[in-house]
Amino acid sequence: MVEYLLKTLLLLVVAGFVSGCAHIKEAGRTIGHTTRDVTREIGHGTRDVAKEIGHGTRDAANTVGDGVKKVVKPSTAPAEY
């Protein structure tokens, strides 16, 4: 009789532990996925802003550079004296 009660008690403790673990695991998964999604959105937003700044800078430099004479880089070949 005592052995049956001990087995039943052990079964209840294990069932409660497994049930608690499932809730903890689900909460961890929810937190992890939310963190991943938020981080991805921040990264994509940052990328898009940086791309727009770069394109704006390029366009402004091209506009200013259209009226300026291009400079030819001198040759790197050694000159003879």
C-alpha positions in Angstrom: 0.0 0.0 0.0 2.8 2.4 0.9 4.7 1.5 -2.3 1.6 2.3 -4.4 1.2 5.7 -2.7 4.9 6.5 -3.3 4.6 5.6 -7.0 1.5 7.7 -7.3 3.1 10.6 -5.6 6.2 10.3 -7.8 4.1 10.2 -10.9 2.2 13.3 -9.9 5.5 15.2 -9.1 7.0 14.2 -12.5 3.7 15.1 -14.3 3.7 18.5 -12.6 7.4 19.1 -13.4 6.9 18.2 -17.1 3.8 20.4 -17.3 5.8 23.3 -15.8 8.6 22.8 -18.2 6.3 23.0 -21.1 5.1 26.4 -20.0 8.6 27.7 -19.4 9.7 26.4 -22.8 6.8 28.1 -24.5 7.5 31.4 -22.7 11.2 31.1 -23.8 10.2 30.4 -27.4 7.8 33.4 -27.4 10.5 35.7 -26.0 13.1 34.4 -28.4 11.0 34.7 -31.5 9.8 38.2 -30.5 13.4 39.3 -29.9 14.4 37.9 -33.3 11.6 39.6 -35.1 12.2 43.0 -33.5 16.0 42.8 -34.1 15.3 41.9 -37.8 13.0 44.9 -38.2 15.6 47.3 -36.6 18.3 45.9 -38.9 16.2 46.3 -42.0 15.2 49.8 -41.0 18.8 50.7 -40.4 19.9 49.2 -43.7 17.2 51.1 -45.6 18.1 54.5 -43.9 21.8 54.0 -44.6 21.0 53.1 -48.3 18.9 56.3 -48.7 21.6 58.5 -47.1 24.2 56.9 -49.4 22.1 57.4 -52.5 21.4 61.0 -51.5 25.0 61.7 -50.9 26.0 60.1 -54.3 23.3 62.1 -56.1 24.4 65.4 -54.5 28.1 64.7 -55.3 27.2 63.9 -58.9 25.2 67.1 -59.2 28.0 69.2 -57.8 30.6 67.3 -59.9 28.8 67.8 -63.2 30.0 71.4 -63.4 33.6 70.7 -62.2 36.4 69.7 -64.6 37.6 66.2 -63.9 41.1 65.8 -62.6 43.4 63.3 -64.3 45.5 61.3 -61.9 49.2 61.4 -62.9 50.9 58.3 -64.0 52.7 56.2 -61.4 55.5 55.4 -63.9 58.9 56.9 -62.8 60.0 59.9 -64.7 63.4 60.0 -66.3 65.5 63.1 -65.6 
